[in-house]
Amino acid sequence: MMTANKIKQLADSALKSHEKKDYEEAEEKFLEALYLLDDKENELYQLIVYGLGLNYLKQSNFEGARRCFEEGRLNARKAENISHELEMHHLLVVVYRQAGDIEAAKLLSEEEILYRKKHAPNDYEGLAVAYFEASKIYRKLGDTEKYEQVFKEALSNAQKVTDF
């Protein structure tokens, strides 16, 4: 039986590999840590899934990243961790945009902005990031009017951020 300490060391080692851009090694360590820690309620499990998703995104493994961020979003929702749920939702938007599924990215992006306005209306940084991601999507779609509109919203929210 592996100890929580051993799993934490594996996760930390995976992060170090990821930071060194050794994504394959990081992926192996993240997966080994997940295999050993089969407790979805555990906060460390959540962090490992998040790290693995980011790692997959860096490798352009969009399907792997999507699965990680969807699982992370569901787990965050169950734990009523709104900020983590919003982060996972945002990363799903990024995954779909980078994978070239612009229509899905657009729908998820619109959903993210509505969700943020409802649940975290004073998180101006989060809203700025969400609107900026939306602007990238509308730009790819060639919708200049909508692109300019959401880009202005991104700037407006960014200007309200006070914690520099």
Secondary structure, 3 states (H helix, E strand, C coil): CCCHHHHHHHHHHHHHHHHCCCHHHHHHHHHHHHHHCCCCCCHHHHHHHHHHHHHHHHCCCHHHHHHHHHHHHHHHHHCCCHHHHHHHHHHHHHHHHHHCCHHHHHHHHHHHHHHHHHHCCCCHHHHHHHHHHHHHHHHHHCCHHHHHHHHHHHHHHHHHCCCC
